[in-house]
Amino acid sequence: MARERFAFGPFLLDASRGTLVERGLPVAIGSKALALLRALVEARGQVVAKSALMDAAWPDTSVAESSLTVQIAALRRRLRVSPDSEDWIATFPRVGYRFAGSLSVEEDEAPATYAQPPALGKEPSIAVLPFASMSIDPEQEFFTDGLTEDIITDLSNVPSFFVIARDSTFAYKGKPADVRQIAQALGVKYILEGSARRSVQRLRVNVQLVDAAGGGNHVWAERFDRDLADIFVVQDEIARRVVEAITGKLAAFPVVERYRPSNLEAYDLCVRARTLWAQDKASNQIRQSFLERTIALDPGYCEAHWRLAMALSHNWLLWGEPEEPNRPNAIAHAQRAVDLDPNDSGAHWASGFVLSYERRWDEAEVHYETSIRLNPNDASAFANLADFKTLIGKPQQGVQVGERALRLNPHPPHWYYWNLGFAQFANGQYDDAARTLRREETYRTVSRRILAAALAVLGRVSEAREEAKLFLSTSPHWRISKWVESQPFKNPKDAQLWIDAYRLAGLPE
């Protein structure tokens, strides 16, 4: 069945699936804002009356016009990717609003999922759905999302548990949820869902654990009403109670000392930075700014250090920024993260990534192994490991760990497919690489460069050259010679296949 997709700027709205992505990454956006955006784009440039917009976002509910004003303002902020980006929504006072940007409409068949989830394993398996924000302030969604993400991280560290990654559960944010269908789609037995309300001094969280594979019965539910300062205590308690409800014993929950920030402003900034993951140069600069402010407020915040290390690495690897001081600063922040919290999985895989580009392969491999030992559910560790295995001449293993990442995170950000396609190409799986890199999640990103190489090797040279032109339109300064210098292939001969393919695709020397 055909579905409509609306493309504008870096965004793609899939109307039938109710998803918004920005350069392949799912956008954290509330259900009301998503309904308003859909109503605006479906009007195709016509003014939509305020009453029609309120009906779209609040069906069968009477709300004040001020609620619409608040949601439109929040939607505008979310669609503004940089200070000088265009305003996509025009206001017609006392009448309504109109989608004001350039819009292209696509009709396409809904693609099959990358891989069908396997049958339930013996280990306890769970997905944590994004908690609903009960605050009237749309900005509080970031806080609620952070609460959900941290509970996912706590459960991921439980030995023998199988935990679906954040990206894949947030694909269901703001949508009517049948927990049994979601559990079947993600291949898990249990679903954890809840809601949260944050006020100036208080935090109220309602949570329930559902045996979705066992008929949808509630296993455990509880309400937490605490001081806001107790947020991390609440996170720990929810995770412990979930483990106890599933296993029947609290002792199964590991006692892992995790750093908890004392400054909630620093926490809010770090949570916001999580959603800005290698999307484009402007987003990366915003991410870097958030993380630098986080560290200024809380110098001991491990997560902020390793995320900043990745942002600095992306500056010079992806976005054409100078290597100095980005490269040495990335190394310093990655090391600082590991020093601050040796039990943080993210700190280790970020260190593995940074050190691999310094050609310190043995040290990088130790960090990747440590990351997965600490958290065997860290999908991003596996996705990055796919890239590393390819660079050290083991692309078959790269494909295997890339597929493992997709099992843990079946609705991932674009770079998961990018890294898998990189491994598939190096392993000689050119058709597989082309299919992977054609997926809508990654297609409009710089992974077009790898797609061009795969098509060239397959003999589809005209297609390859078209993809190369599209890639260069967003990366005009990219050169084969510069790429070879930056890529830390352990065996330099492994780069030759890429060089030949890039030349055939018409990419510049």
C-alpha positions in Angstrom: 0.0 0.0 0.0 1.4 3.4 -1.0 2.1 6.0 1.7 2.8 9.7 1.5 6.0 11.2 2.7 6.7 15.0 2.9 10.3 16.2 2.4 11.3 19.7 3.4 14.8 20.9 4.2 16.6 18.2 6.3 13.2 16.7 7.4 11.1 13.8 6.2 7.6 13.3 7.6 6.0 10.0 6.9 2.3 10.8 7.3 0.9 7.3 7.4 3.5 6.0 10.0 3.5 9.2 12.0 7.2 9.6 12.1 9.5 12.6 11.6 13.2 12.1 10.8 16.0 14.7 10.4 18.7 13.4 8.1 17.9 9.9 9.0 17.5 10.4 12.8 14.2 10.1 14.5 13.1 13.5 15.9 11.9 13.7 19.5 8.6 15.4 19.0 5.3 15.2 20.9 2.1 13.7 19.5 0.4 17.1 19.5 3.2 18.8 17.6 3.4 15.9 15.1 -0.4 16.1 14.5 -0.1 19.9 13.9 2.8 19.4 11.5 0.9 16.8 9.5 -2.2 19.0 9.2 -0.1 21.9 7.9 1.9 19.9 5.3 -1.1 18.0 4.1 -2.7 21.4 3.4 0.1 21.9 0.8 0.5 25.6 1.3 -3.0 26.6 2.1 -3.9 28.4 5.4 -5.3 26.0 8.0 -7.8 27.5 10.4 -7.0 27.4 14.1 -10.2 25.4 14.8 -9.1 22.7 12.2 -5.6 22.6 13.8 -7.1 22.1 17.3 -9.3 19.4 16.0 -6.3 17.7 14.5 -4.2 17.8 17.7 -7.0 17.5 20.3 -9.8 15.4 18.7 -13.0 15.4 20.7 -11.4 17.6 23.3 -12.1 21.3 24.1 -8.9 23.2 24.7 -8.0 26.9 24.9 -6.5 28.6 21.9 -3.4 29.3 24.1 -2.6 25.5 23.9 -2.4 25.8 20.2 -0.1 28.8 20.4 2.2 27.0 22.8 2.5 23.9 20.6 3.1 25.9 17.4 5.9 27.8 19.2 7.5 24.5 20.3 7.1 23.1 16.8 8.8 26.1 15.3 11.7 25.7 17.8 12.1 22.1 17.0 12.2 22.7 13.2 14.8 25.4 13.5 18.1 23.6 13.0 20.2 26.7 13.1 19.8 30.4 14.1 19.6 31.4 10.4 17.4 28.6 9.2 14.0 29.4 7.6 10.8 29.5 9.5 8.6 26.7 8.2 5.3 28.0 9.7 3.7 31.3 8.7 1.2 33.0 11.1 -2.1 34.6 9.8 -3.3 36.6 12.9 -6.8 35.6 14.1 -7.1 33.1 11.2 -4.6 30.3 11.4 -1.3 29.0 10.2 0.3 27.9 6.9 3.3 25.7 6.0 5.5 28.2 4.3 8.5 26.3 3.1 9.4 24.4 0.0 7.7 20.9 0.1 8.1 17.8 -2.0 5.6 15.0 -1.7 6.6 11.4 -2.3 4.5 8.2 -2.6 6.3 5.0 -1.9 5.6 1.5 -0.9 6.2 0.9 2.8 9.5 -1.0 3.0 9.9 -4.3 4.9 11.8 -4.1 8.1 15.5 -4.9 7.9 15.1 -8.2 9.7 12.2 -9.9 11.4 12.8 -10.1 15.1 13.7 -13.6 16.2 11.6 -15.7 18.5 11.7 -14.9 22.2 14.9 -16.2 23.8 15.3 -17.7 27.2 16.6 -14.5 28.7 14.2 -11.8 30.1 13.6 -9.3 27.3 12.1 -5.9 27.7 11.4 -2.6 25.9 10.9 0.7 27.8 8.4 2.9 25.9 9.0 6.7 26.1 7.2 8.0 29.2 4.5 10.5 28.5 5.1 14.0 29.7 2.2 15.2 31.8 3.4 18.8 32.0 1.7 21.5 30.0 5.2 22.9 29.1 6.4 21.2 25.9 10.0 21.9 27.0 9.6 19.3 29.8 9.5 16.5 27.2 13.3 16.6 27.2 13.4 15.9 30.9 10.9 13.0 30.6 12.8 11.6 27.6 16.0 11.7 29.7 14.2 9.8 32.5 13.2 7.1 30.1 16.7 6.9 28.6 18.3 6.5 31.9 16.0 3.7 33.0 16.9 1.9 29.7 20.6 2.3 30.5 20.1 0.9 34.1 18.2 -2.1 32.8 20.8 -2.7 30.0 23.4 -3.3 32.6 21.5 -6.2 34.2 23.3 -9.5 33.5 21.3 -11.8 31.2 18.7 -9.2 30.3 17.9 -8.3 26.7 16.9 -4.6 26.4 15.8 -2.8 23.2 17.7 0.4 22.6 16.2 3.9 23.0 15.9 4.8 19.3 13.6 1.8 18.6 11.2 2.4 21.6 11.1 6.2 20.9 9.8 5.3 17.4 6.5 4.7 19.2 6.5 8.0 21.0 3.1 9.8 20.9 1.3 7.0 19.1 -1.6 4.9 20.2 0.2 1.8 21.6 -0.9 -1.8 21.6 1.8 -3.2 23.9 1.3 -6.7 22.6 1.9 -5.6 19.0 4.9 -3.5 20.0 6.4 -6.4 21.9 5.9 -8.8 19.0 7.5 -6.2 16.6 10.5 -5.7 18.8 10.8 -9.4 19.9 10.5 -8.9 23.6 8.3 -10.3 26.4 7.9 -7.3 28.7 6.9 -3.7 28.1 7.5 -0.9 30.6 5.5 2.2 30.2 4.7 5.3 32.3 4.3 9.0 32.6 6.0 11.8 34.5 5.2 15.3 35.6 7.9 17.7 36.7 7.2 20.9 38.7 9.5 23.4 40.4 10.3 21.1 43.3 8.4 17.9 42.8 8.5 14.8 40.5 5.6 12.5 40.0 6.1 9.3 38.0 3.5 6.6 37.3 4.9 3.3 35.9 3.7 -0.1 35.0 5.3 -3.3 33.8 3.2 -5.4 31.3 3.8 -9.1 30.3 2.9 -8.3 26.7 3.8 -11.8 25.4 1.7 -13.3 28.1 -1.6 -11.7 27.2 -0.9 -8.1 28.3 -1.3 -8.7 32.1 0.1 -6.1 34.5 3.0 -7.5 36.5 3.8 -4.5 38.6 2.7 -0.9 38.8 3.6 2.0 41.2 3.4 5.7 41.7 6.4 7.7 42.8 5.8 11.2 44.3 9.2 12.7 45.4 11.3 15.8 45.6 12.7 16.7 42.2 16.2 16.3 43.6 15.4 12.6 44.0 15.1 11.9 40.3 18.1 9.6 40.1 16.9 7.7 43.2 13.6 7.2 41.5 15.3 5.9 38.3 17.3 3.4 40.3 14.3 2.3 42.3 12.2 1.7 39.1 14.9 -0.4 37.5 15.4 -2.4 40.7 11.6 -3.1 41.0 11.4 -4.1 37.4 14.2 -6.6 37.8 12.6 -7.9 41.0 9.2 -8.3 39.3 10.7 -10.2 36.4 13.2 -12.4 38.1 11.6 -12.8 41.5 14.8 -11.6 43.2 16.2 -8.2 43.8 19.7 -9.7 44.0 19.7 -10.0 40.2 20.1 -6.2 39.9 23.8 -5.3 39.7 25.3 -2.9 42.2 27.1 -0.5 39.8 28.1 2.9 41.0 27.0 5.3 38.3 27.7 9.0 38.4 24.7 11.1 39.1 24.9 14.9 38.3 24.0 17.1 41.2 23.2 20.0 38.9 19.9 19.5 37.1 20.7 22.3 34.6 23.7 20.2 33.5 21.5 17.1 33.3 19.0 19.0 31.1 21.7 20.2 28.7 23.2 16.7 28.4 19.8 15.2 27.7 19.3 17.7 24.9 22.7 16.9 23.4 21.7 13.2 23.2 19.2 13.9 20.4 21.8 15.8 18.3 23.8 12.9 17.0 25.9 13.5 13.9 23.0 15.0 11.9 24.8 17.9 10.2 27.4 20.5 10.9 25.1 23.0 12.6 23.5 20.4 14.8 26.9 19.1 15.8 28.0 22.7 16.8 24.8 23.0 18.9 25.6 19.6 20.5 29.1 20.7 21.3 27.9 24.0 22.8 25.4 22.1 25.1 28.1 19.7 26.2 30.7 22.4 26.9 28.1 24.2 29.1 27.3 20.9 30.8 30.9 20.3 31.7 31.4 24.0 32.9 28.5 23.4 35.3 29.6 19.9 36.3 33.2 19.0 35.4 32.8 15.4 36.7 30.0 14.5 34.4 31.3 11.4 32.5 28.6 11.2 29.9 29.1 14.8 28.9 32.8 14.2 28.4 32.5 11.2 26.1 29.7 12.7 24.1 31.8 15.8 23.6 34.7 13.6 22.5 32.4 12.2 19.7 31.2 15.7 18.7 34.8 16.9 18.4 35.8 13.9 16.4 32.8 14.4 14.0 34.0 18.0 13.6 37.1 17.0 11.7 36.1 13.6 10.4 32.7 14.6 8.9 32.2 18.3 8.8 35.4 19.7 7.4 36.6 21.4 10.6 40.4 21.6 11.3 42.0 18.7 13.1 43.6 21.2 15.6 42.3 21.5 18.3 39.4 19.1 17.7 41.5 15.9 17.4 43.6 16.3 20.6 40.7 17.6 22.5 38.6 14.6 21.5 41.3 12.3 22.9 41.5 14.2 26.1 37.7 14.2 26.8 37.4 10.5 25.9 40.2 9.7 28.4 38.7 11.9 31.0 35.3 10.1 30.6 37.0 6.7 31.3 38.9 8.1 34.3 35.7 9.5 35.7 33.7 6.3 35.4 35.5 3.1 34.3 32.1 1.3 34.4 30.4 3.5 31.7 30.0 1.5 28.5 29.6 4.7 26.4 32.9 6.1 27.7 34.7 3.0 26.5 33.2 2.7 23.0 33.7 6.5 22.5 37.4 5.9 23.5 37.6 3.0 21.1 36.3 5.2 18.3 38.6 8.1 19.0 41.7 5.9 19.4 41.0 3.9 16.3 41.4 7.1 14.3 44.7 7.6 16.0 45.7 4.2 14.7 46.0 2.9 18.2 44.1 -0.3 17.2 45.1 -2.5 20.1 44.0 0.0 22.7 40.8 0.8 20.8 39.9 -2.9 20.7 40.4 -3.3 24.4 38.0 -0.4 25.0 35.4 -1.9 22.6 35.6 -5.2 24.3 35.3 -3.6 27.7 32.2 -1.6 26.6 30.4 -4.7 25.5 31.4 -6.6 28.6 30.0 -3.9 30.8 26.8 -3.5 28.7 26.0 -6.3 26.2 22.8 -4.4 25.3 24.7 -1.3 24.1 23.6 -1.2 20.5 25.7 1.8 19.7 28.8 0.0 20.9 28.1 -2.8 18.4 27.3 -0.4 15.6 30.6 1.4 16.1 32.4 -1.9 16.5 31.2 -2.8 12.9 33.2 0.2 11.6 36.2 -0.8 13.7 36.2 -4.4 12.6 36.1 -3.3 9.0 39.1 -0.9 9.5 41.2 -3.6 11.0 40.6 -6.0 8.1 37.8 -8.2 9.6 34.7 -7.0 7.6 32.9 -10.3 8.1 32.9 -9.8 11.8 31.9 -6.2 11.1 28.8 -7.4 9.3 27.9 -9.7 12.2 28.2 -7.1 14.9 26.4 -4.6 12.7 23.5 -7.0 12.5 23.6 -7.5 16.2 23.3 -3.8 16.6 20.1 -3.8 14.5 18.6 -6.6 16.6 19.1 -4.5 19.7 17.9 -1.4 17.9 15.6 -2.3 15.0 14.7 1.4 14.4 18.2 3.0 14.6 19.6 6.3 13.6 21.1 6.5 10.0 24.7 5.8 10.9 23.9 2.2 12.0 23.1 1.4 8.4 26.0 3.5 7.2 28.4 1.4 9.3 26.8 -1.9 8.3 26.9 -0.9 4.6 30.6 0.0 5.0 31.3 -3.5 6.4 29.2 -5.2 3.7 31.0 -3.4 0.9 34.4 -4.3 2.4 33.2 -7.9 2.7 32.3 -8.1 -1.0 28.5 -8.0 -0.3 27.9 -5.2 -2.8 24.2 -5.9 -3.4 23.6 -6.1 0.3 25.5 -2.8 0.8 23.4 -1.1 -1.9 20.2 -2.3 -0.3 21.3 -1.2 3.1 22.3 2.2 2.0 19.2 2.8 0.0 17.1 2.7 3.1 15.2 5.9 3.8 16.8 6.2 7.3 20.2 6.7 5.8 19.7 7.5 2.1 19.8 11.3 2.2 23.0 11.4 4.4 26.7 11.3 3.5 26.4 7.5 3.3 25.6 8.2 -0.3 29.3 8.1 -0.8 29.5 4.4 0.1 26.4 3.7 -1.9 28.1 5.3 -4.9 31.1 3.0 -4.4 28.8 -0.1 -4.2 26.9 0.8 -7.3 30.1 1.4 -9.2 31.6 -2.0 -8.3 28.2 -3.6 -9.4 28.7 -2.1 -12.8 25.8 0.4 -12.3 28.2 3.3 -13.1 25.6 5.9 -14.2 23.7 5.4 -11.0 26.9 5.6 -9.0 27.9 8.9 -10.6 24.5 10.4 -9.9 24.8 9.4 -6.3 28.3 10.9 -6.2 27.0 14.2 -7.5 24.3 14.2 -4.9 26.9 13.5 -2.2 29.2 16.3 -3.4 26.3 18.8 -3.4 26.4 18.5 0.4 30.1 17.8 0.8 31.7 19.9 -2.0 35.2 19.9 -0.5 35.5 16.1 -0.1 38.4 14.5 -1.9 39.6 10.9 -2.2 43.1 11.7 -1.1 41.9 13.5 2.0 39.6 10.5 2.8 42.5 8.1 2.5 44.6 10.1 5.0 41.8 10.1 7.5 40.8 6.5 7.4 42.8 4.3 9.8 42.9 1.1 7.8 45.2 -1.3 9.7 46.4 -2.7 6.3 46.7 0.2 3.8 46.0 -2.2 0.9 42.4 -2.4 2.2 41.8 1.2 1.1 42.6 0.4 -2.6 39.2 -1.2 -3.3 37.5 2.0 -2.1 39.9 4.3 -4.1 39.1 2.4 -7.3 35.4 2.4 -6.6 35.3 6.1 -5.8 37.3 6.9 -9.0 34.8 4.9 -11.0 31.9 6.7 -9.5 33.5 10.0 -10.5 34.5 11.4 -7.1 37.3 13.9 -7.2 40.9 13.0 -6.4 
